[in-house]
Amino acid sequence: MVSSRMISPVAVSGMAVAAANGRKAGRREVTAESNAVKRAHELRALGLKPADIGKMIGSSRATVYRYLSMGSGELA
């Protein structure tokens, strides 16, 4: 975690304004209910390799492995 002493005062005030307007700093959270995660599980169930899945969904192979580790992969 980054210490607040390492962040410039301008950045801190900008983040405060954004938070006041309902915005959140940082990366968006990816959950098991995400479309990309569901699609990765579907494609893996069809027997595709993680590298091929990554090309199809526009993510890296490492990200595909992370998606596949989310949830059980059981689809409704």
C-alpha positions as CSV (number, residue, x, y, z in Angstrom):
1,M,0.0,0.0,0.0
2,V,1.2,3.5,-0.8
3,S,1.8,5.8,2.0
4,S,-0.1,9.1,1.9
5,R,3.3,10.9,2.3
6,M,4.3,9.5,-1.1
7,I,1.3,10.9,-2.9
8,S,1.4,14.5,-4.1
9,P,-1.0,17.0,-2.4
10,V,-2.6,17.7,-5.8
11,A,-3.3,14.0,-6.3
12,V,-4.7,13.7,-2.8
13,S,-7.0,16.6,-3.3
14,G,-8.1,15.2,-6.7
15,M,-8.9,11.9,-5.1
16,A,-10.9,13.6,-2.4
17,V,-13.0,15.5,-5.0
18,A,-13.5,12.3,-6.9
19,A,-14.6,10.5,-3.7
20,A,-17.0,13.3,-2.9
21,N,-18.6,12.8,-6.4
22,G,-19.0,9.1,-5.8
23,R,-15.9,7.9,-7.8
24,K,-13.4,5.4,-6.5
25,A,-9.6,5.4,-7.3
26,G,-7.9,2.3,-8.4
27,R,-8.6,-0.7,-10.6
28,R,-12.1,-2.0,-11.1
29,E,-12.9,-5.1,-9.1
30,V,-13.4,-8.3,-11.1
31,T,-15.7,-10.8,-9.6
32,A,-16.7,-14.3,-10.4
33,E,-20.0,-12.9,-11.9
34,S,-18.0,-10.8,-14.5
35,N,-18.8,-11.6,-18.1
36,A,-15.1,-12.2,-18.9
37,V,-14.8,-14.7,-16.0
38,K,-17.9,-16.5,-17.1
39,R,-16.7,-16.6,-20.7
40,A,-13.3,-18.0,-19.7
41,H,-15.0,-20.8,-17.8
42,E,-17.3,-21.6,-20.7
43,L,-14.4,-21.7,-23.2
44,R,-12.3,-23.9,-20.8
45,A,-15.2,-26.3,-20.5
46,L,-15.1,-26.6,-24.3
47,G,-11.5,-27.7,-24.0
48,L,-9.7,-24.6,-25.1
49,K,-6.2,-23.8,-23.8
50,P,-5.7,-20.7,-21.5
51,A,-3.6,-18.9,-24.2
52,D,-6.4,-19.4,-26.8
53,I,-9.0,-18.2,-24.3
54,G,-6.9,-15.1,-23.6
55,K,-6.8,-14.3,-27.3
56,M,-10.6,-14.7,-27.6
57,I,-11.5,-12.6,-24.6
58,G,-8.7,-10.0,-25.0
59,S,-6.7,-10.9,-21.9
60,S,-3.4,-12.3,-21.1
61,R,-2.8,-16.0,-20.3
62,A,-2.0,-15.1,-16.7
63,T,-5.3,-13.2,-16.4
64,V,-7.2,-16.2,-17.8
65,Y,-5.6,-18.4,-15.1
66,R,-6.7,-15.9,-12.5
67,Y,-10.2,-15.9,-13.9
68,L,-10.3,-19.7,-13.9
69,S,-9.3,-19.8,-10.3
70,M,-12.4,-17.6,-9.4
71,G,-15.4,-19.7,-8.7
72,S,-15.9,-23.4,-9.4
73,G,-16.6,-23.0,-13.1
74,E,-20.0,-24.5,-12.7
75,L,-22.4,-22.7,-15.0
76,A,-26.1,-22.5,-14.6
